[in-house]
Amino acid sequence: MWRILLLPLAGTMLGAGGCRSQEPAPSLYTTEQQLIKHITDSAHHFERSGNKAKALHYHKRALAIAEKKHLPEQEAKSLTHIGRIISNEDGKEGLGHLYKALNIARSINHHALQADIYAGISAVYKQQQQYEKALHALELHNLYADSLLAINQARELAQLKKNEYRKRERDISLTITITIIFILAIITYYFQRTRKLNSRLHTSIQVRDKLFSILAHDLRGPVNNVVSVLQLMEDDPLPEPEQRRMNRLLIKQSESLATTIDSLLQWSSNQLNGIKTTASCFSPSELIDKVLLLVEGQTRSKTLTVNNRVSRQFSVLADPDHFDLIIRNLLSNAIKFSHEGGSIEIGATSGNGSITFSVTDHGTGISPDDQKKFGESNMETNFGTSGEKGNGLGLLLVKDFVQANHGRIWLTSKKGEGTTFYFSLKAAPTK
């Protein structure tokens, strides 16, 4: 049985000079959620009219009801409104309310609410001139906003595939019904043809879905990060040190975007045209030395030591350009997830007509779930120890090129202790 609540908001208040200001009219509500919504609307009414004290009073009333009735979503929203108003006078107290709201939103896995709260936190940090924290909160806001967009896109794609399957099933049923009337041979012919079309359509849908996923996650992310920095720089002039820091961030984000686009173009070309290999005998150690020169800036910025322990006597029968890409991607991945001042080892062992290479770092390691995803060719975006962004495409390319050269790839890793990627290629025949 619903409990009927009468909201005591009616009446008038004496304003300055004895004038009477009209409050919102009373209304009847049958649920606590509706009651809280009406109180919150009243608070917004007072806030728009410039009476922040009254607005704060009503938000606190809404918060008290939400806490008493155990309504976490309404509680988080009320805390967000309170934190936003209080932060104009006391940023520290305002942030306290906002972070309390954030913890509640996390506990109920409410992404939209978390995105709104991060936007509020960013605004408070910017007001306090803590630009780095403001940028971080703004990036998290964009991340959750993108997550919601990705969920909606996934639902739309699922519905699109469902409609496609339904249409195809109707076409197939109609075709089979008509062909049964004529002759069994025609039925067999159309059945075989349909199977081939289904196989091609399935392959096409897989490639399309993967491409959409990459575009949604790995291109939107770096672009939004660049936009976030530009927004922060455009609103108000920044002090010279902060301006230089923001410029460095823009360079880093732009480099990440360029790397992602290069990888995406290479992956798309592989999917559409296949991988063409031109095998020859070469010294892997010499190629590794050349790659180390290319990544010297990255290793120097993190004071990393990279040791090439591959024997000069080893010779491989594979495509040298593919080997170069494999080493560059595995080494870049190791650099991203290595700690400052750490070390990376590149080694190789020979046996059974093949050479097994290893790239070992002592960084953050890979969780068991992500190791499983690597085996399924489905690595996700992760951030390195210095905020570098790994888009997952590089490792997919590595797998494709290793397999195209008739090799295999695997990894061992322990969270917090580092990772070793192994891949084997055919050894060059001895003379």
Secondary structure, 3 states (H helix, E strand, C coil): CCCCEECCCCCEEECHHHCEEECCCCCEECCHHHHHHHHHHHHHHHHHCCCHHHHHHHHHHHHHHHHHCCCHHHHHHHHHHHHHHHCCCCHHHHHHHHHHHHHHHHHCCCHHHHHHHHHHHHHHHHHCCCHHHHHHHHHHHHHHHHHHHHHHHHHHHHHHHHHHHHHHHHHHHHHHHHHHHHCHHHHHHHHHHHHHHHHHHHHHHHHHHHHHHHHHHHHHHHHHHHHHHHHHHHHCCCCHHHHHHHHHHHHHHHHHHHHHHHHHHHHHHHHHHCCCCCCEEECHHHHHHHHHHHCHHHHHHCCCEEEECCCCCCCEEECHHHHHHHHHHHHHHHHHCCCCCCEEEEEEEEECCEEEEEEEECCCCCCHHHHHHHHCCCCCCEECCCCCEECCHHHHHHHHHHHHCCCEEEEEEECCCEEEEEEEEEECCCC
